[in-house]
Amino acid sequence: MDYSAIDEKFMRVAIELARRALAIPGAGEVGCVIVKNGEVVADGFNESELTIDPTAHAEIVAIRKAARKWNDINLCRATLYCTLQPCGMCSMACIWANIGGGIDEAQLLQQALEIENVNRMLADTSRPVHVLRSVELNLDPRGQGDMDEKSLARLDIVLGCFHSALRKKEDQTQRYLAALRNPAIQILGHPRGRIYNFRKGLTADWSQVCNLAAELDKAVEIDCYPDRQDLNVELLKVAKAAGCRISLGTDSHDPSQLGFIDLGLAAALWSGIQPERILNFMPLNQLSKWIANIR
């Protein structure tokens, strides 16, 4: 793995924190900082003996601080620097907090340049395909995204998704309405946030949600991944009755998973969704016009 001057800078911050911890009775000489957008947003040292808490490792302390600061357990696009290799507990905490996941604005710009190069090459083929510049935007429970709106405006289409606070039992209608009113997004992705045998997903007044989507002419997604199938057939019938647009996405993490599109097509067919209401069937010029109209 290559390390940059920025990595060295923040690792030195973590080392200095560990040195300061040496002067605190009961503190462990392990330092950790969490960085996002080039700034330290949380830090911690080992407090296990100090607080009589076996889980209070430096990484856990810093993760707890960051989660409280953002009021969100999803620390997507943050980077953690620690002076000691994380143990199994801390490694799993990083995974659950989604630390290191996603891309930032600079990476998004680089991705756009690469897509432009691909589109130039594809334009010279006998069957040209145009790749859209897009991103799955992480939404907080208030429906707000975690990326700069100017960066999002340069994209062709934006999918907004909730990735945190997905086990709440109370009605979540208002968060969906807020998300749909977010001008940065055109598609509400995997709306319920459910995963078979893992998470039931959120509840809401889906008629109200779909009616607003139809009013704003935005789309709701069928996440075709087998463990998700979200929206399912039952809710797709609600979406059809409301008249809102539908988007099909495979949620693929590997090319072999692109075939999951068949599950979404089957759900749309079973629910009676007409092809003209599905974004995937729209010609490029028609899709681009629709996006421009709702921005």
C-alpha positions in Angstrom: 0.0 0.0 0.0 1.2 3.5 -0.9 1.2 6.1 1.9 0.9 9.8 1.1 2.2 12.9 2.9 -1.3 13.4 4.2 -1.3 9.9 5.7 2.1 10.7 7.4 0.7 14.0 8.7 -2.3 12.4 10.5 -0.3 9.4 11.7 2.0 11.9 13.4 -1.0 13.5 15.1 -2.0 10.0 16.4 1.5 9.4 17.7 1.5 12.7 19.5 -1.8 11.8 21.1 -0.3 8.5 22.3 2.7 10.4 23.8 0.3 12.7 25.7 -1.6 9.7 27.0 1.6 8.5 28.7 1.3 11.3 31.2 -2.3 10.3 32.2 -2.5 7.7 35.0 -4.3 4.6 33.8 -4.3 5.7 30.1 -2.9 3.4 27.5 -0.2 4.6 25.1 -2.3 4.1 21.9 -3.5 7.1 19.9 -6.2 7.3 17.2 -7.6 10.0 15.1 -10.5 10.0 12.6 -10.2 12.3 9.6 -12.7 13.5 7.1 -12.2 16.1 4.4 -8.7 16.7 5.6 -9.7 17.6 9.2 -9.5 15.6 12.4 -13.1 15.1 13.5 -12.5 12.8 16.5 -9.6 11.4 18.5 -9.0 9.0 21.3 -6.5 7.1 23.4 -6.8 3.7 25.2 -9.1 4.3 28.2 -9.8 0.7 29.2 -8.1 0.8 32.6 -8.9 4.5 33.1 -12.7 3.9 32.7 -12.8 0.3 33.7 -14.2 -0.5 30.3 -12.6 -3.4 28.3 -14.1 -2.0 25.1 -12.6 1.5 25.5 -9.8 1.0 23.0 -8.5 4.1 21.3 -10.3 3.3 18.0 -13.6 2.7 19.8 -13.3 5.9 21.8 -12.7 7.9 18.6 -15.5 6.1 16.7 -17.9 6.9 19.6 -16.9 10.6 19.5 -17.3 10.8 15.8 -20.7 9.1 15.8 -22.0 11.5 18.5 -20.6 14.5 16.7 -22.4 13.6 13.4 -25.4 12.0 15.1 -24.9 9.1 12.8 -23.3 5.6 13.1 -22.3 5.7 9.4 -18.9 7.3 9.2 -18.6 6.8 5.5 -15.6 8.4 3.7 -13.8 9.0 7.0 -10.2 7.6 7.5 -8.9 6.2 10.8 -5.3 6.5 11.8 -4.1 4.5 14.8 -0.6 3.9 16.3 -1.3 0.2 16.8 -2.9 -2.3 14.4 -6.6 -2.6 15.4 -7.7 -5.7 17.2 -10.6 -7.8 16.0 -13.1 -5.8 18.0 -11.9 -2.5 16.6 -11.6 -3.8 13.1 -15.2 -4.9 13.2 -16.2 -1.6 14.6 -14.6 0.1 11.7 -16.5 -2.1 9.3 -19.8 -1.5 11.0 -19.1 2.2 11.0 -18.3 2.1 7.3 -15.0 3.8 7.9 -13.1 4.1 4.6 -16.2 3.4 2.6 -17.4 5.6 -0.3 -15.5 8.2 -2.3 -14.9 11.9 -1.7 -15.3 14.9 -4.0 -11.8 14.6 -5.4 -12.2 10.9 -6.2 -15.6 11.7 -7.7 -14.0 14.2 -10.1 -11.3 11.7 -11.1 -14.0 9.1 -11.7 -15.8 11.6 -14.0 -12.6 12.1 -16.0 -12.3 8.4 -16.4 -15.9 8.1 -17.5 -15.4 10.8 -20.1 -12.4 8.8 -21.6 -14.5 5.7 -21.7 -17.4 7.5 -23.4 -15.0 8.8 -26.1 -13.8 5.3 -26.8 -17.3 3.8 -26.8 -18.5 6.5 -29.2 -16.3 5.0 -31.9 -17.8 1.6 -31.7 -20.6 0.2 -33.9 -23.0 0.0 -30.9 -22.2 3.1 -28.9 -23.0 3.0 -25.1 -22.9 6.1 -23.0 -21.9 5.8 -19.3 -23.5 8.2 -16.9 -21.6 10.0 -14.2 -23.4 9.1 -11.0 -23.0 8.3 -7.3 -25.0 6.6 -4.5 -25.3 9.5 -2.1 -25.3 8.7 1.6 -28.3 10.4 3.2 -28.6 11.2 6.9 -31.9 10.7 8.7 -32.9 14.3 7.8 -32.6 13.5 4.1 -29.4 15.5 3.7 -26.4 14.3 1.7 -22.8 14.1 2.8 -21.2 15.5 -0.3 -20.7 19.1 -1.7 -23.8 20.0 -3.8 -21.6 21.7 -6.5 -19.9 18.3 -7.0 -23.2 16.6 -7.2 -24.5 19.1 -9.8 -21.8 18.1 -12.2 -23.1 14.5 -12.3 -25.6 13.2 -14.7 -27.8 11.5 -12.1 -27.8 11.0 -8.3 -29.2 8.1 -6.3 -29.9 9.0 -2.6 -29.9 6.3 0.0 -30.2 5.8 3.7 -27.4 3.8 5.3 -27.9 4.5 9.0 -30.6 4.4 11.7 -32.3 1.6 9.7 -33.6 -0.4 12.7 -36.0 2.2 14.0 -39.5 0.9 14.7 -41.4 4.2 14.7 -42.8 5.6 11.5 -40.1 7.2 9.2 -42.4 9.0 6.7 -40.9 12.4 7.3 -37.3 11.3 6.5 -38.4 10.0 3.2 -40.4 13.1 2.4 -37.3 15.2 3.3 -35.1 13.0 1.1 -37.4 13.4 -1.9 -37.4 17.2 -1.4 -33.6 17.2 -1.5 -32.9 18.9 -4.9 -29.6 17.0 -5.3 -31.2 13.6 -5.8 -33.4 12.2 -8.6 -33.8 8.6 -7.4 -34.6 7.3 -3.9 -32.6 4.1 -3.6 -33.4 0.9 -1.7 -36.1 2.8 0.2 -36.9 0.4 3.1 -33.3 -0.5 3.8 -34.2 -4.1 4.4 -32.0 -7.2 4.1 -33.4 -10.7 4.3 -32.6 -12.5 7.5 -30.7 -9.5 8.8 -32.8 -6.3 8.9 -36.6 -5.9 8.5 -36.3 -2.3 7.2 -38.1 0.9 8.0 -41.8 1.6 8.0 -43.6 4.6 6.6 -46.8 5.8 5.0 -45.7 4.6 1.6 -48.7 6.0 -0.2 -47.7 9.5 1.0 -44.0 8.9 0.1 -44.9 7.6 -3.4 -47.5 10.4 -4.0 -44.8 13.0 -3.2 -42.3 11.2 -5.6 -45.0 11.4 -8.3 -45.7 15.0 -7.6 -42.0 15.9 -7.8 -41.6 13.5 -10.8 -38.8 11.6 -9.0 -38.1 7.9 -9.1 -38.1 5.2 -6.4 -35.8 2.2 -6.9 -36.2 -1.5 -7.2 -32.9 -2.7 -5.7 -32.6 -6.1 -7.5 -30.0 -7.6 -5.1 -31.6 -11.0 -4.0 -31.1 -10.1 -0.2 -32.8 -6.8 -0.7 -35.5 -6.8 -3.4 -36.5 -3.3 -2.2 -39.0 -2.1 -3.2 -40.9 -5.4 -3.1 -43.9 -6.3 -5.2 -46.4 -5.1 -2.5 -44.9 -1.6 -2.4 -44.4 -1.5 -6.1 -48.2 -1.7 -6.4 -48.4 1.3 -4.2 -45.8 3.1 -6.3 -47.8 2.2 -9.5 -51.0 3.5 -8.0 -49.3 6.8 -7.2 -47.9 7.1 -10.7 -44.2 7.6 -9.7 -41.3 6.6 -11.8 -39.3 3.5 -11.2 -35.5 2.9 -11.4 -33.9 -0.6 -11.6 -30.5 -1.1 -9.9 -28.6 -4.3 -9.2 -26.5 -3.0 -6.3 -23.7 -5.0 -7.9 -20.4 -5.3 -6.2 -19.0 -7.5 -8.9 -19.8 -7.9 -12.7 -21.2 -11.3 -12.0 -24.0 -9.7 -10.0 -25.3 -7.6 -12.9 -27.6 -10.5 -13.7 -29.7 -9.7 -10.7 -31.5 -7.2 -12.9 -33.8 -10.1 -13.8 -35.3 -10.1 -10.3 -36.1 -6.4 -10.6 -37.6 -6.9 -14.1 -39.7 -9.7 -12.8 -41.0 -7.6 -9.8 -41.8 -4.7 -12.1 -43.6 -7.1 -14.5 -45.5 -8.8 -11.7 -46.6 -5.4 -10.3 -47.8 -4.1 -13.7 -45.3 -1.3 -14.0 -45.3 -0.1 -17.6 -41.9 0.2 -19.4 -42.5 4.0 -20.0 -42.4 4.6 -16.2 -39.0 2.8 -15.8 -35.9 5.0 -16.2 -33.8 2.1 -17.6 -36.0 2.0 -20.7 -35.7 5.7 -21.5 -33.5 6.8 -24.4 -30.5 8.9 -23.3 -31.9 12.2 -24.6 -35.3 11.6 -22.9 -33.6 10.6 -19.6 -31.3 13.7 -19.7 -34.3 16.0 -20.4 -36.2 14.4 -17.4 -33.2 15.0 -15.1 -32.9 18.6 -16.2 -36.6 19.2 -15.6 -36.6 18.1 -12.0 -33.3 19.7 -10.9 
